[in-house]
Amino acid sequence: MAGLTVHTQPTTEPLSEGEIRAYCRVQDDDDLDILLMMGKAARQFCEEFTNRALLLQTLNLFLDANEDMNDPLWEGMRTGPYLNYYKNYITLSRGPVHSVTSVETFNDSDVATTMAASRYYVDNAREPSRITLRTGETFPTALRVANSIKVIYKVGYASVSLIPEPLKLGMLMHIAYMYDQRGDMKDYQQTLAMPPMIQKLYAPYVIHGGMGSSTLMATG
């Protein structure tokens, strides 16, 4: 299985206080702290829903050596270029990928080895992005079973102005919805449900096949 943790948190938020106040039509400061808290929650929800980081942040991705060992391959696809293609890349669990800091592997003695950057390249031509080995390169063998690969990489949009407008609008709608429904537990299941319009705004930006989809396998 794969695990994803935040190594370095973003230092700001994509929506300003003024934007949140204007959309929610709040002028006084009585509920300002709550609104800003909801703004952070809406951003985190958007990131989880779309698998897309909105602000620059550094992530740690941990992969097991036998990540896809038990996944069946289609009949007739076990030989030839497909097998090499299948084994020779790591799928990065969140985008947009800004850069890869390092790729480390761990053997059964828990000794870490950093792969030279010249051995791989980052494929950003598709989403989710991938770390792809260069021709003739292979991943190390005889790695420990759990958390045998650690990738540190930076994700997120370089500036707030690059964040797609539908995502910003969806977050504003989410904040307003949470603010209007605050303290209302009469029908909590309905209250907690995200309005369909927000889902429709987010849907085109969802990165599919990220978490747990690494195709790295180690043998030996």
N, C-alpha and C positions, 0 to 999 in steps of 0.2 A: 504494500500500500504506500501511498504518497502522503507526506505531511507538509503543510505550508504554514510558516510563521512569519510575522513581521519583524525584521531585523532593525530597521530604522523607520519610525513613524513619520508621516507627513507633518510639516511644521505650520501649516495653515489649513483653511477650509475653502472649498470651491465657491461657496456662497457668502457674500458679505452680509454684515449686520443690516445694512441699508436695504439690500435686496429682500432679505427675509421680512423686515419690518413692512416694506411696501407691499409685498404680496399678501402678507397676513393682516394688513391694515392695523398694525399695532404702533401706536405713537409713544405711549408712556413706557417707563422702564420697569414696571412691576413684574412683568413676566419675561424680561429680557434673558435672564439666565436659562429659563426653561426653553425659550425659543432657540438659543444657541446650542443647548444640549440636544434638542430635536434636530437641529441642522446637522450636527455630527452623526447622530443616529441615522438620519436619512442618507447621508453620504455613505456610511458603512453598509447600509442595506442595499443601496444602489450598486456598490462595488461587489457585494456578495451575489446579488441577483444577476448581474451582467458578467461576472468574473473579470471585471475590468477595473484597474486602479485609476482613480481620477487625478490624484496628486502624486508627485514623485515620492517614492518610498522604496526601501530595500527589503527584499524578501529572502527567506531561507527555504529552499525546497529540498526535502529529504525523500529519497527513493530506496526501495528494497531491491536487492540484486535480482530476485526472481519475480519482478514486478508483474510480468505478463506470462510467466512460465505455464500457468494453467489455462490460459486463454486459448481456445481452439483456433487453429488456422484452417482456412477453407481448403478442401481437397484440391490437390494439384498446385497449391501455392507454396509448398515447402522447399522448393528448389529454385535456383536461378536468382536473378536480381532482387526479387521480392524479399527473400530471406535476409540478404545483406541490408536492404532498405529497412526492413522491419527491425533489425537489431541496432542500427547505427545512428539513432537519434534519440534525444530526450525531449519530450513535450513539456513546455513551460506552462505552469498552471494558471497564470494570470498575465494579462497584457494591459496596455501596449508595452512591449519590452523596450526599455531604453538602452540597456547595456547589460552584459554579463561580467560580473566581477571575478568569479572563480568557479571551477568545478573540481571537487575533491572526491576521492574514492577511499574507502576504508577496508582493510583486509581483516582477517579473523583475529589478528593481534591488536586491532583497533588503531593501527598505524595509518595516518592520513597521507595521501599522495595527491599533490595538486597537478592536474593535467595542464600541459603547456597550451596556451591559447592558440598556438600555431596548428594544433591537431584538430581543431574544430572551428566552425563558424556559426553565427546566429542567423537563422533563416526567418526574416521578418516579412517575407513576401506573402505569408498566409497567417491566419489566426486559428488556433493558438500558435505562437512562435515556437521554433524548435532550435535546440543545439544539435547540429549535424556534424558527424565526423567527416573529415576530409578523406579523399580516396586513399585506400591502403591502411587507414588507421582503424584500430579496434579498441573497445573498452577493456580495461584490465579484467582478468579472470580471478577466480577464487576469492571473491569478496565476501565479507560477512553478510549474513542473511538480512538483518534488519538495519535500516538507515545506512546502507552501504555507499550511497552517493549523496553528496551535499552540493547544491548549486546556490550560490549567492548572486542575485541579480536585481537590477533596478527597473522598476516599472512606473508607469504613470505618464500623464501629459506634461510636457515641459513648462507649460504655463496655463493658467486658468482660462485664458482666451481660446485655447485649443480644445477645451472640453466641449463636446457636441451640445448644442442648445437643447435638444429634446431631453437630455439627461439632467440638465440644470432645471428645466421646467418640471420634470418629473419629481425632482427633489423638493422644489418649492411646493408643489401640490401635496407631496407626502407630509411636509412640515405643517402646512395649513390643515390637513386632515387630522394629524395627530393633535394639533393644538385645539381644533374644534371639538375633538372627541375626548380631550383629557378629563380623567376622573369619571368617565361614563362607563360603568360596568354593568349596566342593565342587560345588555346583550353583548358580552365580552367577545364572543366568537366573531360576531359581525364587526365589532369595533376594531379587532385586530387584523381583519382581512384587508389586504391592500386593494384600493380601488382599481378596477379593470383598466381605466384610462392610463394610469401610471405604468402598468404592465405593458400596454401597447406602445407607450413611449420608449420603454426600455428594450423591448423585444428585438429591434433591429441591431442592437449593440451587444447582445449576449454572445460571449465567446464560448462555443461549445467544445466539449472534448478536452477540457483542461485537466482538472484535478483527477489524479489517479490514472491518467492515460499514457504515461510514459511507456515507451516501447523498449526501454533498456532491459536486456537480459544478460546475466553473467553466467558463464559455464566454466567448469574446470574443477 
